[in-house]
Structures are given as structure tokens and as C-alpha cells.
Amino acid sequence: MTGARSIVFIDRPDWHARQLAAAFAKAGVEAVLLSLRHCGFTGTAGGARLRLPSFEDDDLPLGAFVRSISAGSFEQVTLRLGVLHALRESGVLVYNDARAIERCVDKSMTSFMLQRAGVPTPPTWAVESLEAARAVVRAEASPALPLVLKPLFGSQGRGLALIESEADLPPADTLAGVYYLQHFVGEGSGRWRDWRVFVAGGQAVAAMLRHGVTWKTNAAQGAACEAVEPDGQMSALAVAAAAAVGAGFAGVDIIRDASGRLLVLEVNSNPAWAALQRVSAINIAQALADHLLATVARPAAAVNA
């Protein structure tokens, strides 16, 4: 594929961007780093075209890897997702495409898609009013079995809170007007741990066990991480979760409840993997680049199916 170019959509050239650029270069493909903030549409006499810096009007990338989407207003994010939709409609493999990103960035839609696909996940509720949230808490929460309040859009364990009673619920305006509530899951006896399984190309390529210093088990919250080999059940569950949301690659968070049952907590369609790479023998960026390029090489009918 010498001479071919792909896009890595990222806000700034960080460690992940460098890893991906090196991985694509190993396959003879140049990775052009772009921010979606600088992309858009251009109207011409010949019709609307995508505006992609470093690419001519009719020049499209071999594929596009979406590492991050810049934060912005609702209108700005809609435009950026529109660029990803347009790339897909133009026959470019987008990894992950806008559909998967939209399903995963909204935790309530992720929960819906998991439950619809029969993937075990904790019971969840998403409501817009404090009164509706209070009704859920009255029916479902107690000190022995609390609920977890999560931002609908959020990551790395930020903004999580345990809800044991109605008094624990914050005002709606502090949550952008949406209460996303999920049954708290744990093994009991103060054991705070879960697994992050990294899926690419329908396979669990790497995994780590996260030991939390509190019930928040994210690496960004100080959890200790150790590499593990996911067993058949865990691998199958992670792969099924990624498939349920239509993600070509994903970071899938899995937890074991007090009865020993594995449940999927979240599916991240734009996962960071620096913490996982530190404990993993596999080159994760290379696995991602190789899968994207292998998918591009398939017959056209199989791309973006």
C-alpha cells in the first residue's frame, strides 16, 4: 500500500497519534493527522464535497481512524459527525463510524443496544426530571443496593455518584437535565475491581484487571492495572458487546457481581489504551491499524456493512 494515505482524526498529536502513525507507516501507509474542527463541506458547481485539509477535492483517504472528536456546541458536534457520515457514504471505511460513536457516547443508547442484543448488563434508567429520578430511587435504591448516577456523556470515572436515597440526587441542571441511573454492581467485601477488554476486528486482543482504590475502578481514578488473558466467556461477552453497538474496535468494561455473573458496564467506541499498553505485550496500535487495513482490502460490499 505504499503511497496510500489514511486519516487519524485527533485533537492534538499525542502519544496515541504517534503510536497509530508508526503503526500505519509500518504497513506503508501515511497517517494524516486531522482535527474534525478543521473539516467540513464545500459547495461547488459540481455539487457538495467534503473539505479535508491535505486532501484535494476528489481525493479521499484509504480509511479514517477516529481517535477523538473535538468537544463543542451541539451544532459543531453535529457537523463533525456529519463529516464522518459523509466519509462513510463516500465509500471510505471509518473506524469507528459515526453510528457506533453516537450509540456509545450516549450511555442510555448503549444500555438499550446491549439489552436488545441479549448482552447481560445492569438494569438502567434514563429520565429527564428530578421527580422521575426520585421515583426510580424510591423503587430501586437502598444503602444495601445503591444506584450509580453517571453523566450521560462522560468517561474516566468523572462525575459518578452513589445514590442510596432521594436526598442524594443533585438538581437536574447540574447533570444537563438527564439522570442516568444504573444498579451498583460489586463482588462485596470491599473488592473493587473490573476488567477492561480491548476488542478489535471481532477479537479480544488485550485485557487488564483494574483494582480500584475506591469503587471507581478507572485507571484515571488511580486503579492499579494488571494484564490478564480473558477467558472464553469474557472474550465472547466483550466481542458481543462491541458487535451490539456496531463498533469495529472498542474498550469494553466488564464486572463480576456477587453471584459470579459477568456483566457489561460500558462500551467505549473511542477508548484510550495507554494504561492497557503499559501492561500488555501486544502492540495495540498495530493491531488497530492492521485490522483497518485488512478490512479496507476486503471486497467493497463488505466495507462499512
Steps between C-alpha positions, in 0.01 A plus 500: 500500500798729452386855423158453656375740766260458787358753742531488876244740647644635825501835681874517551801283410525310828647160588206315342545692175871420488432133565241483224718693252786255561267203461364624167850588380611143565239392244614765250207733565539865600277609787380858452407647838190720481262658745133483407484869598682579175281287274163571344320527168564713193229587249609520137337507158558126486327438832590490867834350595676415819763747615794304640823697548794337316262325259391630159131533413468150356779344703374275779699311761545125495327491837431721799579414861303704756704539815312804632229750409554856618258626762276785394145625471221266396520651151878458477491137613216432256711639214800290603291186513357603163851493353541143627161402358596657165830312488316174552245590232794572268627145542777574751539257787452704819626327811289547712231660290258763621223249568708306752629820660148638538385176664790490745533865597139484625509250787124454490515388136792267580290339774205467262713341226663256746167392646346470154786271393467286812836608644477491882524849648373655825146641502504868402266796486531831312252777585488878465334624817593496866152365579548204265847433643358506854242240400774272368703543818201430724433176314855380442755650741601431857822519706546127435430530127580853378476638150786661311427841349708560188527790257327399178812621316814431700806281547789412732274480805433873517170612650394163644299492823338232715130555561349334808199726548313784336705748703811397308363617165646832380295765318431423134689806375827358636456197272399678180144395579543121475519239778668179388476246782640148512496231764828495691683172439778359715636178640458618857747513789655823369644333190492768236610358170392460141649417161570710192500281191623652175321367194622545141375322194267270688770378738602582856860607434599615849355532848583624846362458848451830682522508880337820624606693809129586524194362322603710197727257318618720212876528444453879498363469855812328627413134444791254483504312170631155420500311172269200480408249235121522466337160520263376234188633671646846558638524147169393350312751714730788398478410131120477523483840670710665226285335233179616671596865448660443159855586611798365307713562807400579856603506863245287684467528879390176665427431867414193705208520741474334841359183341793473259309611191683718247326822390595767246507845659598716203627492144741775396529558126795740536700332775841614614743214542811646664434327835421172328811524281722541806402152620438330166748316278304560180548824303143628518542779244644249253205267555261790430682618187536146368129431543397823328728427204389136482138615493574751223649216297175304509249516213316832489169342605652400836633846588277710729238225497 
